[in-house]
Amino acid sequence: MDTLRESADAERFVVEATRFPLGWFAVAIGAMAAAVVAGVTIGPASIGWFDSLHEVVGLLPGIDGSSDLSPAQSAIITKIRLPRVVLGLMVGSLLSLTGAAYQGAFRNPLADPYLLGIAAGAGLGATIAIVSGVGDGIGIVDPVPLAAFIGALVAVAISFAAGNIGGRSTVSLILAGVAVASFLTALQTYVLQRHSDVIREVYSWILGRLATSGWGEVTLLAPYFLITCLVLLRYGRALDVLSVGDEEAATLGLDPGRIRAIVVITASLGAAAAVSVTGLIGFVGIIVPHAVRLMVGVGHRALLPMTILVGGAFMVLADLLARTIVSPAELPIGVVTAFVGAPFFVLVLRTSSRQTW
Protein backbone atom coordinates (compact mmCIF):
# COMPACT_ATOMS: atom_id res chain seq x y z
CA MET A 1 0.00 0.00 0.00
CA ASP A 2 2.82 2.38 0.88
CA THR A 3 4.51 1.59 -2.43
CA LEU A 4 1.36 2.46 -4.34
CA ARG A 5 0.99 5.69 -2.40
CA GLU A 6 4.62 6.66 -3.08
CA SER A 7 4.17 5.87 -6.77
CA ALA A 8 1.07 8.05 -6.94
CA ASP A 9 2.89 10.90 -5.18
CA ALA A 10 5.75 10.58 -7.65
CA GLU A 11 3.37 10.74 -10.60
CA ARG A 12 1.67 13.84 -9.19
CA PHE A 13 5.05 15.51 -8.70
CA VAL A 14 6.09 14.77 -12.27
CA VAL A 15 2.83 16.16 -13.63
CA GLU A 16 3.25 19.37 -11.62
CA ALA A 17 6.91 19.66 -12.64
CA THR A 18 6.11 19.59 -16.36
CA ARG A 19 4.03 22.78 -16.36
CA PHE A 20 5.51 25.51 -18.54
CA PRO A 21 5.56 29.08 -17.16
CA LEU A 22 5.28 30.83 -20.53
CA GLY A 23 5.48 34.29 -18.97
CA TRP A 24 8.92 33.64 -17.54
CA PHE A 25 10.08 32.20 -20.84
CA ALA A 26 9.07 35.45 -22.56
CA VAL A 27 11.03 37.41 -19.93
CA ALA A 28 14.08 35.18 -20.41
CA ILE A 29 13.97 35.58 -24.19
CA GLY A 30 13.69 39.33 -23.78
CA ALA A 31 16.64 39.38 -21.37
CA MET A 32 18.77 37.37 -23.77
CA ALA A 33 17.84 39.66 -26.67
CA ALA A 34 18.71 42.73 -24.58
CA ALA A 35 22.05 41.19 -23.61
CA VAL A 36 22.87 40.48 -27.25
CA VAL A 37 22.02 44.04 -28.27
CA ALA A 38 24.16 45.46 -25.45
CA GLY A 39 27.05 43.13 -26.25
CA VAL A 40 27.07 44.04 -29.93
CA THR A 41 26.58 47.80 -29.56
CA ILE A 42 28.72 48.67 -26.51
CA GLY A 43 32.48 48.79 -26.82
CA PRO A 44 35.56 51.06 -26.97
CA ALA A 45 34.85 51.97 -30.58
CA SER A 46 31.92 54.37 -30.79
CA ILE A 47 29.39 52.84 -33.17
CA GLY A 48 25.71 53.74 -33.00
CA TRP A 49 23.38 51.03 -31.78
CA PHE A 50 21.12 51.37 -34.81
CA ASP A 51 24.02 50.98 -37.25
CA SER A 52 25.38 48.05 -35.22
CA LEU A 53 22.08 46.20 -35.28
CA HIS A 54 21.57 46.99 -38.95
CA GLU A 55 24.95 45.43 -39.69
CA VAL A 56 24.06 42.30 -37.69
CA VAL A 57 20.60 41.94 -39.23
CA GLY A 58 22.15 42.34 -42.66
CA LEU A 59 24.05 39.10 -42.11
CA LEU A 60 20.80 37.11 -42.12
CA PRO A 61 19.93 35.27 -45.35
CA GLY A 62 17.62 37.15 -47.70
CA ILE A 63 18.23 40.55 -46.07
CA ASP A 64 20.11 43.44 -47.68
CA GLY A 65 23.45 43.61 -45.90
CA SER A 66 24.43 47.11 -47.00
CA SER A 67 25.02 49.65 -44.24
CA ASP A 68 26.55 53.08 -43.68
CA LEU A 69 29.44 51.70 -41.61
CA SER A 70 33.01 51.93 -42.81
CA PRO A 71 34.87 48.69 -43.57
CA ALA A 72 36.74 49.01 -40.27
CA GLN A 73 33.53 49.52 -38.28
CA SER A 74 31.87 46.64 -40.09
CA ALA A 75 34.80 44.38 -39.22
CA ILE A 76 34.55 45.38 -35.55
CA ILE A 77 30.90 44.31 -35.45
CA THR A 78 31.06 41.13 -37.52
CA LYS A 79 34.54 39.81 -36.66
CA ILE A 80 35.06 40.93 -33.06
CA ARG A 81 31.91 41.81 -31.16
CA LEU A 82 29.40 39.41 -32.70
CA PRO A 83 31.57 36.26 -32.42
CA ARG A 84 32.31 37.19 -28.81
CA VAL A 85 28.61 37.60 -28.01
CA VAL A 86 27.72 34.30 -29.67
CA LEU A 87 30.54 32.54 -27.82
CA GLY A 88 29.31 34.07 -24.55
CA LEU A 89 25.78 32.82 -25.22
CA MET A 90 27.01 29.29 -25.88
CA VAL A 91 29.41 29.10 -22.93
CA GLY A 92 26.96 30.61 -20.46
CA SER A 93 24.24 28.25 -21.63
CA LEU A 94 26.52 25.21 -21.41
CA LEU A 95 27.83 25.97 -17.92
CA SER A 96 24.33 26.74 -16.64
CA LEU A 97 22.72 23.73 -18.30
CA THR A 98 25.37 21.28 -17.12
CA GLY A 99 25.16 22.66 -13.58
CA ALA A 100 21.38 22.16 -13.54
CA ALA A 101 21.78 18.67 -15.02
CA TYR A 102 24.29 17.60 -12.38
CA GLN A 103 22.15 18.98 -9.57
CA GLY A 104 19.15 17.08 -10.88
CA ALA A 105 20.96 13.82 -11.62
CA PHE A 106 22.48 13.59 -8.14
CA ARG A 107 19.81 15.52 -6.22
CA ASN A 108 22.61 17.75 -4.99
CA PRO A 109 21.92 21.51 -4.93
CA LEU A 110 25.64 22.33 -4.72
CA ALA A 111 26.80 20.20 -7.64
CA ASP A 112 28.30 22.00 -10.60
CA PRO A 113 31.17 21.23 -12.97
CA TYR A 114 33.60 23.43 -11.04
CA LEU A 115 32.93 22.09 -7.54
CA LEU A 116 32.99 18.45 -8.62
CA GLY A 117 36.42 18.81 -10.21
CA ILE A 118 35.27 18.69 -13.83
CA ALA A 119 36.65 22.12 -14.65
CA ALA A 120 39.97 21.33 -12.97
CA GLY A 121 40.21 18.03 -14.84
CA ALA A 122 39.41 19.73 -18.11
CA GLY A 123 41.95 22.41 -17.28
CA LEU A 124 44.67 19.84 -16.69
CA GLY A 125 43.85 18.07 -19.93
CA ALA A 126 43.85 21.30 -21.91
CA THR A 127 47.11 22.39 -20.28
CA ILE A 128 48.81 19.13 -21.20
CA ALA A 129 47.59 19.54 -24.77
CA ILE A 130 48.96 23.09 -24.91
CA VAL A 131 52.38 22.37 -23.42
CA SER A 132 52.85 19.27 -25.57
CA GLY A 133 52.33 21.30 -28.72
CA VAL A 134 49.33 19.37 -29.99
CA GLY A 135 47.11 22.30 -29.01
CA ASP A 136 48.03 23.91 -32.31
CA GLY A 137 45.82 21.34 -34.00
CA ILE A 138 46.31 18.28 -36.15
CA GLY A 139 44.91 19.06 -39.57
CA ILE A 140 41.36 20.32 -39.10
CA VAL A 141 40.99 18.67 -35.68
CA ASP A 142 41.75 20.64 -32.52
CA PRO A 143 42.68 18.15 -29.79
CA VAL A 144 42.32 20.59 -26.87
CA PRO A 145 38.57 19.97 -26.32
CA LEU A 146 39.17 16.22 -26.55
CA ALA A 147 41.97 16.36 -23.98
CA ALA A 148 39.81 18.55 -21.74
CA PHE A 149 36.89 16.14 -22.07
CA ILE A 150 39.03 13.17 -21.07
CA GLY A 151 40.38 15.10 -18.09
CA ALA A 152 36.84 16.00 -17.04
CA LEU A 153 35.67 12.39 -17.19
CA VAL A 154 38.62 11.26 -15.08
CA ALA A 155 37.95 14.02 -12.54
CA VAL A 156 34.26 13.25 -12.10
CA ALA A 157 34.92 9.50 -11.89
CA ILE A 158 37.45 10.02 -9.10
CA SER A 159 35.13 12.47 -7.32
CA PHE A 160 32.22 10.09 -7.21
CA ALA A 161 34.41 7.11 -6.32
CA ALA A 162 35.84 9.09 -3.39
CA GLY A 163 32.39 10.44 -2.48
CA ASN A 164 31.03 6.91 -2.20
CA ILE A 165 33.49 6.25 0.64
CA GLY A 166 31.69 8.89 2.69
CA GLY A 167 28.27 7.28 2.20
CA ARG A 168 27.12 9.20 -0.90
CA SER A 169 26.01 12.19 1.15
CA THR A 170 25.96 15.72 -0.24
CA VAL A 171 28.79 16.77 2.08
CA SER A 172 31.05 13.85 1.14
CA LEU A 173 30.43 14.43 -2.57
CA ILE A 174 31.29 18.13 -2.38
CA LEU A 175 34.36 17.49 -0.24
CA ALA A 176 35.52 14.79 -2.65
CA GLY A 177 35.08 17.18 -5.56
CA VAL A 178 37.05 19.91 -3.80
CA ALA A 179 39.84 17.47 -2.96
CA VAL A 180 40.04 16.14 -6.52
CA ALA A 181 40.00 19.68 -7.93
CA SER A 182 42.84 20.69 -5.61
CA PHE A 183 44.88 17.62 -6.58
CA LEU A 184 44.40 18.18 -10.31
CA THR A 185 45.22 21.87 -9.92
CA ALA A 186 48.46 20.86 -8.19
CA LEU A 187 49.27 18.57 -11.11
CA GLN A 188 48.55 21.41 -13.50
CA THR A 189 50.91 23.66 -11.55
CA TYR A 190 53.62 21.00 -11.73
CA VAL A 191 53.20 20.72 -15.49
CA LEU A 192 53.47 24.49 -15.85
CA GLN A 193 56.61 24.57 -13.72
CA ARG A 194 58.16 22.12 -16.14
CA HIS A 195 57.09 24.23 -19.14
CA SER A 196 57.50 27.84 -18.06
CA ASP A 197 57.45 29.09 -21.64
CA VAL A 198 53.67 28.63 -21.86
CA ILE A 199 52.79 29.95 -18.39
CA ARG A 200 51.49 33.24 -19.77
CA GLU A 201 49.19 31.50 -22.26
CA VAL A 202 47.86 28.97 -19.76
CA TYR A 203 47.50 31.55 -16.97
CA SER A 204 45.41 33.74 -19.23
CA TRP A 205 43.26 30.71 -20.04
CA ILE A 206 42.86 29.79 -16.35
CA LEU A 207 41.46 33.22 -15.46
CA GLY A 208 38.71 32.81 -18.03
CA ARG A 209 38.16 34.97 -21.08
CA LEU A 210 35.84 35.29 -24.04
CA ALA A 211 38.29 37.13 -26.27
CA THR A 212 38.16 35.51 -29.69
CA SER A 213 40.17 35.63 -32.89
CA GLY A 214 37.00 35.47 -34.94
CA TRP A 215 34.49 32.73 -35.53
CA GLY A 216 36.95 29.87 -35.01
CA GLU A 217 36.12 29.33 -31.33
CA VAL A 218 32.40 29.47 -32.05
CA THR A 219 32.75 26.86 -34.78
CA LEU A 220 34.84 24.69 -32.49
CA LEU A 221 32.30 24.79 -29.65
CA ALA A 222 29.11 24.58 -31.73
CA PRO A 223 28.97 20.74 -32.11
CA TYR A 224 29.47 20.22 -28.37
CA PHE A 225 26.84 22.85 -27.63
CA LEU A 226 24.25 21.26 -29.89
CA ILE A 227 24.85 17.70 -28.68
CA THR A 228 24.77 18.69 -25.01
CA CYS A 229 21.60 20.77 -25.31
CA LEU A 230 19.69 18.20 -27.37
CA VAL A 231 20.53 15.25 -25.13
CA LEU A 232 19.96 16.99 -21.79
CA LEU A 233 16.69 18.58 -22.91
CA ARG A 234 15.59 15.13 -24.04
CA TYR A 235 16.07 13.85 -20.46
CA GLY A 236 14.32 16.71 -18.67
CA ARG A 237 11.27 14.64 -17.78
CA ALA A 238 13.47 11.74 -16.66
CA LEU A 239 15.33 14.08 -14.29
CA ASP A 240 11.99 15.10 -12.80
CA VAL A 241 11.28 11.45 -12.06
CA LEU A 242 14.76 10.93 -10.57
CA SER A 243 14.19 13.86 -8.22
CA VAL A 244 11.59 11.85 -6.29
CA GLY A 245 14.06 9.01 -5.69
CA ASP A 246 15.55 6.03 -7.50
CA GLU A 247 13.06 3.53 -6.11
CA GLU A 248 10.10 5.62 -7.20
CA ALA A 249 11.68 6.11 -10.63
CA ALA A 250 12.12 2.35 -10.98
CA THR A 251 8.45 1.77 -10.15
CA LEU A 252 7.59 4.09 -13.06
CA GLY A 253 9.63 1.96 -15.46
CA LEU A 254 12.86 3.97 -15.64
CA ASP A 255 16.46 2.84 -15.17
CA PRO A 256 17.98 5.43 -12.79
CA GLY A 257 21.55 4.23 -13.32
CA ARG A 258 21.34 4.43 -17.09
CA ILE A 259 19.70 7.87 -17.05
CA ARG A 260 22.24 9.23 -14.59
CA ALA A 261 25.15 7.88 -16.65
CA ILE A 262 23.85 9.47 -19.87
CA VAL A 263 23.25 12.81 -18.15
CA VAL A 264 26.66 12.85 -16.44
CA ILE A 265 28.60 11.91 -19.57
CA THR A 266 26.73 14.45 -21.71
CA ALA A 267 27.08 17.22 -19.14
CA SER A 268 30.78 16.43 -18.78
CA LEU A 269 31.21 16.76 -22.54
CA GLY A 270 29.52 20.17 -22.57
CA ALA A 271 31.39 21.49 -19.54
CA ALA A 272 34.73 20.22 -20.81
CA ALA A 273 34.22 21.83 -24.21
CA ALA A 274 33.22 25.16 -22.67
CA VAL A 275 36.13 25.17 -20.23
CA SER A 276 38.65 24.20 -22.89
CA VAL A 277 37.64 27.18 -25.03
CA THR A 278 37.18 29.88 -22.37
CA GLY A 279 39.04 28.75 -19.25
CA LEU A 280 37.80 28.29 -15.69
CA ILE A 281 34.72 30.51 -15.40
CA GLY A 282 33.33 29.53 -12.03
CA PHE A 283 29.99 29.77 -10.20
CA VAL A 284 27.84 30.02 -13.33
CA GLY A 285 26.59 26.47 -12.85
CA ILE A 286 25.29 27.41 -9.40
CA ILE A 287 24.10 30.99 -9.91
CA VAL A 288 21.86 30.49 -12.91
CA PRO A 289 20.07 27.21 -12.08
CA HIS A 290 19.16 28.38 -8.59
CA ALA A 291 18.01 31.77 -9.83
CA VAL A 292 15.87 30.07 -12.48
CA ARG A 293 14.32 27.76 -9.88
CA LEU A 294 13.04 30.82 -8.07
CA MET A 295 11.14 31.71 -11.25
CA VAL A 296 9.92 28.41 -12.69
CA GLY A 297 10.25 25.89 -9.87
CA VAL A 298 12.19 22.63 -9.76
CA GLY A 299 10.69 20.90 -12.81
CA HIS A 300 13.52 20.17 -15.24
CA ARG A 301 11.31 20.23 -18.31
CA ALA A 302 11.03 24.00 -17.79
CA LEU A 303 14.26 24.51 -15.81
CA LEU A 304 16.69 23.20 -18.43
CA PRO A 305 15.59 25.37 -21.39
CA MET A 306 15.30 28.37 -19.07
CA THR A 307 18.90 27.91 -17.89
CA ILE A 308 20.00 27.96 -21.53
CA LEU A 309 18.37 31.37 -22.06
CA VAL A 310 19.26 32.94 -18.72
CA GLY A 311 22.77 31.46 -18.65
CA GLY A 312 23.57 32.86 -22.08
CA ALA A 313 22.27 36.30 -21.14
CA PHE A 314 24.18 36.25 -17.85
CA MET A 315 27.48 35.38 -19.52
CA VAL A 316 27.13 38.06 -22.20
CA LEU A 317 26.38 40.71 -19.55
CA ALA A 318 29.24 39.49 -17.34
CA ASP A 319 31.60 39.72 -20.31
CA LEU A 320 30.29 43.21 -21.07
CA LEU A 321 31.20 44.27 -17.54
CA ALA A 322 34.59 42.57 -17.81
CA ARG A 323 35.56 44.49 -20.94
CA THR A 324 34.11 47.90 -20.00
CA ILE A 325 34.37 48.38 -16.23
CA VAL A 326 38.12 49.12 -16.37
CA SER A 327 38.27 50.15 -20.03
CA PRO A 328 40.58 50.29 -21.97
CA ALA A 329 41.91 47.38 -19.89
CA GLU A 330 39.88 44.20 -19.51
CA LEU A 331 39.08 42.10 -16.46
CA PRO A 332 39.10 38.31 -16.70
CA ILE A 333 35.47 37.24 -16.86
CA GLY A 334 36.11 34.69 -14.14
CA VAL A 335 36.68 37.60 -11.74
CA VAL A 336 33.25 39.03 -12.53
CA THR A 337 31.39 35.73 -12.15
CA ALA A 338 33.24 34.97 -8.89
CA PHE A 339 32.38 38.41 -7.51
CA VAL A 340 28.69 37.68 -8.10
CA GLY A 341 28.81 33.95 -7.42
CA ALA A 342 30.71 33.81 -4.12
CA PRO A 343 28.02 35.54 -2.01
CA PHE A 344 25.33 33.64 -3.90
CA PHE A 345 27.10 30.37 -3.08
CA VAL A 346 27.05 31.27 0.63
CA LEU A 347 23.31 31.89 0.33
CA VAL A 348 22.82 28.49 -1.31
CA LEU A 349 24.78 26.82 1.51
CA ARG A 350 22.41 28.35 4.06
CA THR A 351 19.22 27.42 2.23
CA SER A 352 20.04 24.08 0.59
CA SER A 353 19.12 22.08 3.70
CA ARG A 354 15.56 23.37 3.40
CA GLN A 355 15.14 22.42 -0.26
CA THR A 356 13.52 19.23 -1.54
CA TRP A 357 15.49 17.25 -4.14
C-alpha positions in Angstrom: 0.0 0.0 0.0 2.8 2.4 0.9 4.5 1.6 -2.4 1.4 2.5 -4.3 1.0 5.7 -2.4 4.6 6.7 -3.1 4.2 5.9 -6.8 1.1 8.1 -6.9 2.9 10.9 -5.2 5.8 10.6 -7.7 3.4 10.7 -10.6 1.7 13.8 -9.2 5.1 15.5 -8.7 6.1 14.8 -12.3 2.8 16.2 -13.6 3.2 19.4 -11.6 6.9 19.7 -12.6 6.1 19.6 -16.4 4.0 22.8 -16.4 5.5 25.5 -18.5 5.6 29.1 -17.2 5.3 30.8 -20.5 5.5 34.3 -19.0 8.9 33.6 -17.5 10.1 32.2 -20.8 9.1 35.4 -22.6 11.0 37.4 -19.9 14.1 35.2 -20.4 14.0 35.6 -24.2 13.7 39.3 -23.8 16.6 39.4 -21.4 18.8 37.4 -23.8 17.8 39.7 -26.7 18.7 42.7 -24.6 22.0 41.2 -23.6 22.9 40.5 -27.3 22.0 44.0 -28.3 24.2 45.5 -25.5 27.0 43.1 -26.2 27.1 44.0 -29.9 26.6 47.8 -29.6 28.7 48.7 -26.5 32.5 48.8 -26.8 35.6 51.1 -27.0 34.8 52.0 -30.6 31.9 54.4 -30.8 29.4 52.8 -33.2 25.7 53.7 -33.0 23.4 51.0 -31.8 21.1 51.4 -34.8 24.0 51.0 -37.2 25.4 48.1 -35.2 22.1 46.2 -35.3 21.6 47.0 -38.9 25.0 45.4 -39.7 24.1 42.3 -37.7 20.6 41.9 -39.2 22.2 42.3 -42.7 24.0 39.1 -42.1 20.8 37.1 -42.1 19.9 35.3 -45.4 17.6 37.1 -47.7 18.2 40.5 -46.1 20.1 43.4 -47.7 23.4 43.6 -45.9 24.4 47.1 -47.0 25.0 49.7 -44.2 26.5 53.1 -43.7 29.4 51.7 -41.6 33.0 51.9 -42.8 34.9 48.7 -43.6 36.7 49.0 -40.3 33.5 49.5 -38.3 31.9 46.6 -40.1 34.8 44.4 -39.2 34.6 45.4 -35.5 30.9 44.3 -35.4 31.1 41.1 -37.5 34.5 39.8 -36.7 35.1 40.9 -33.1 31.9 41.8 -31.2 29.4 39.4 -32.7 31.6 36.3 -32.4 32.3 37.2 -28.8 28.6 37.6 -28.0 27.7 34.3 -29.7 30.5 32.5 -27.8 29.3 34.1 -24.6 25.8 32.8 -25.2 27.0 29.3 -25.9 29.4 29.1 -22.9 27.0 30.6 -20.5 24.2 28.3 -21.6 26.5 25.2 -21.4 27.8 26.0 -17.9 24.3 26.7 -16.6 22.7 23.7 -18.3 25.4 21.3 -17.1 25.2 22.7 -13.6 21.4 22.2 -13.5 21.8 18.7 -15.0 24.3 17.6 -12.4 22.2 19.0 -9.6 19.2 17.1 -10.9 21.0 13.8 -11.6 22.5 13.6 -8.1 19.8 15.5 -6.2 22.6 17.8 -5.0 21.9 21.5 -4.9 25.6 22.3 -4.7 26.8 20.2 -7.6 28.3 22.0 -10.6 31.2 21.2 -13.0 33.6 23.4 -11.0 32.9 22.1 -7.5 33.0 18.5 -8.6 36.4 18.8 -10.2 35.3 18.7 -13.8 36.7 22.1 -14.7 40.0 21.3 -13.0 40.2 18.0 -14.8 39.4 19.7 -18.1 41.9 22.4 -17.3 44.7 19.8 -16.7 43.9 18.1 -19.9 43.9 21.3 -21.9 47.1 22.4 -20.3 48.8 19.1 -21.2 47.6 19.5 -24.8 49.0 23.1 -24.9 52.4 22.4 -23.4 52.8 19.3 -25.6 52.3 21.3 -28.7 49.3 19.4 -30.0 47.1 22.3 -29.0 48.0 23.9 -32.3 45.8 21.3 -34.0 46.3 18.3 -36.1 44.9 19.1 -39.6 41.4 20.3 -39.1 41.0 18.7 -35.7 41.8 20.6 -32.5 42.7 18.1 -29.8 42.3 20.6 -26.9 38.6 20.0 -26.3 39.2 16.2 -26.5 42.0 16.4 -24.0 39.8 18.5 -21.7 36.9 16.1 -22.1 39.0 13.2 -21.1 40.4 15.1 -18.1 36.8 16.0 -17.0 35.7 12.4 -17.2 38.6 11.3 -15.1 38.0 14.0 -12.5 34.3 13.2 -12.1 34.9 9.5 -11.9 37.4 10.0 -9.1 35.1 12.5 -7.3 32.2 10.1 -7.2 34.4 7.1 -6.3 35.8 9.1 -3.4 32.4 10.4 -2.5 31.0 6.9 -2.2 33.5 6.2 0.6 31.7 8.9 2.7 28.3 7.3 2.2 27.1 9.2 -0.9 26.0 12.2 1.1 26.0 15.7 -0.2 28.8 16.8 2.1 31.0 13.8 1.1 30.4 14.4 -2.6 31.3 18.1 -2.4 34.4 17.5 -0.2 35.5 14.8 -2.6 35.1 17.2 -5.6 37.0 19.9 -3.8 39.8 17.5 -3.0 40.0 16.1 -6.5 40.0 19.7 -7.9 42.8 20.7 -5.6 44.9 17.6 -6.6 44.4 18.2 -10.3 45.2 21.9 -9.9 48.5 20.9 -8.2 49.3 18.6 -11.1 48.5 21.4 -13.5 50.9 23.7 -11.6 53.6 21.0 -11.7 53.2 20.7 -15.5 53.5 24.5 -15.8 56.6 24.6 -13.7 58.2 22.1 -16.1 57.1 24.2 -19.1 57.5 27.8 -18.1 57.5 29.1 -21.6 53.7 28.6 -21.9 52.8 30.0 -18.4 51.5 33.2 -19.8 49.2 31.5 -22.3 47.9 29.0 -19.8 47.5 31.5 -17.0 45.4 33.7 -19.2 43.3 30.7 -20.0 42.9 29.8 -16.4 41.5 33.2 -15.5 38.7 32.8 -18.0 38.2 35.0 -21.1 35.8 35.3 -24.0 38.3 37.1 -26.3 38.2 35.5 -29.7 40.2 35.6 -32.9 37.0 35.5 -34.9 34.5 32.7 -35.5 37.0 29.9 -35.0 36.1 29.3 -31.3 32.4 29.5 -32.1 32.7 26.9 -34.8 34.8 24.7 -32.5 32.3 24.8 -29.6 29.1 24.6 -31.7 29.0 20.7 -32.1 29.5 20.2 -28.4 26.8 22.8 -27.6 24.2 21.3 -29.9 24.8 17.7 -28.7 24.8 18.7 -25.0 21.6 20.8 -25.3 19.7 18.2 -27.4 20.5 15.2 -25.1 20.0 17.0 -21.8 16.7 18.6 -22.9 15.6 15.1 -24.0 16.1 13.9 -20.5 14.3 16.7 -18.7 11.3 14.6 -17.8 13.5 11.7 -16.7 15.3 14.1 -14.3 12.0 15.1 -12.8 11.3 11.5 -12.1 14.8 10.9 -10.6 14.2 13.9 -8.2 11.6 11.8 -6.3 14.1 9.0 -5.7 15.6 6.0 -7.5 13.1 3.5 -6.1 10.1 5.6 -7.2 11.7 6.1 -10.6 12.1 2.4 -11.0 8.4 1.8 -10.2 7.6 4.1 -13.1 9.6 2.0 -15.5 12.9 4.0 -15.6 16.5 2.8 -15.2 18.0 5.4 -12.8 21.6 4.2 -13.3 21.3 4.4 -17.1 19.7 7.9 -17.0 22.2 9.2 -14.6 25.1 7.9 -16.7 23.8 9.5 -19.9 23.2 12.8 -18.2 26.7 12.9 -16.4 28.6 11.9 -19.6 26.7 14.4 -21.7 27.1 17.2 -19.1 30.8 16.4 -18.8 31.2 16.8 -22.5 29.5 20.2 -22.6 31.4 21.5 -19.5 34.7 20.2 -20.8 34.2 21.8 -24.2 33.2 25.2 -22.7 36.1 25.2 -20.2 38.6 24.2 -22.9 37.6 27.2 -25.0 37.2 29.9 -22.4 39.0 28.7 -19.3 37.8 28.3 -15.7 34.7 30.5 -15.4 33.3 29.5 -12.0 30.0 29.8 -10.2 27.8 30.0 -13.3 26.6 26.5 -12.9 25.3 27.4 -9.4 24.1 31.0 -9.9 21.9 30.5 -12.9 20.1 27.2 -12.1 19.2 28.4 -8.6 18.0 31.8 -9.8 15.9 30.1 -12.5 14.3 27.8 -9.9 13.0 30.8 -8.1 11.1 31.7 -11.3 9.9 28.4 -12.7 10.3 25.9 -9.9 12.2 22.6 -9.8 10.7 20.9 -12.8 13.5 20.2 -15.2 11.3 20.2 -18.3 11.0 24.0 -17.8 14.3 24.5 -15.8 16.7 23.2 -18.4 15.6 25.4 -21.4 15.3 28.4 -19.1 18.9 27.9 -17.9 20.0 28.0 -21.5 18.4 31.4 -22.1 19.3 32.9 -18.7 22.8 31.5 -18.6 23.6 32.9 -22.1 22.3 36.3 -21.1 24.2 36.3 -17.8 27.5 35.4 -19.5 27.1 38.1 -22.2 26.4 40.7 -19.6 29.2 39.5 -17.3 31.6 39.7 -20.3 30.3 43.2 -21.1 31.2 44.3 -17.5 34.6 42.6 -17.8 35.6 44.5 -20.9 34.1 47.9 -20.0 34.4 48.4 -16.2 38.1 49.1 -16.4 38.3 50.1 -20.0 40.6 50.3 -22.0 41.9 47.4 -19.9 39.9 44.2 -19.5 39.1 42.1 -16.5 39.1 38.3 -16.7 35.5 37.2 -16.9 36.1 34.7 -14.1 36.7 37.6 -11.7 33.3 39.0 -12.5 31.4 35.7 -12.1 33.2 35.0 -8.9 32.4 38.4 -7.5 28.7 37.7 -8.1 28.8 33.9 -7.4 30.7 33.8 -4.1 28.0 35.5 -2.0 25.3 33.6 -3.9 27.1 30.4 -3.1 27.1 31.3 0.6 23.3 31.9 0.3 22.8 28.5 -1.3 24.8 26.8 1.5 22.4 28.3 4.1 19.2 27.4 2.2 20.0 24.1 0.6 19.1 22.1 3.7 15.6 23.4 3.4 15.1 22.4 -0.3 13.5 19.2 -1.5 15.5 17.3 -4.1 
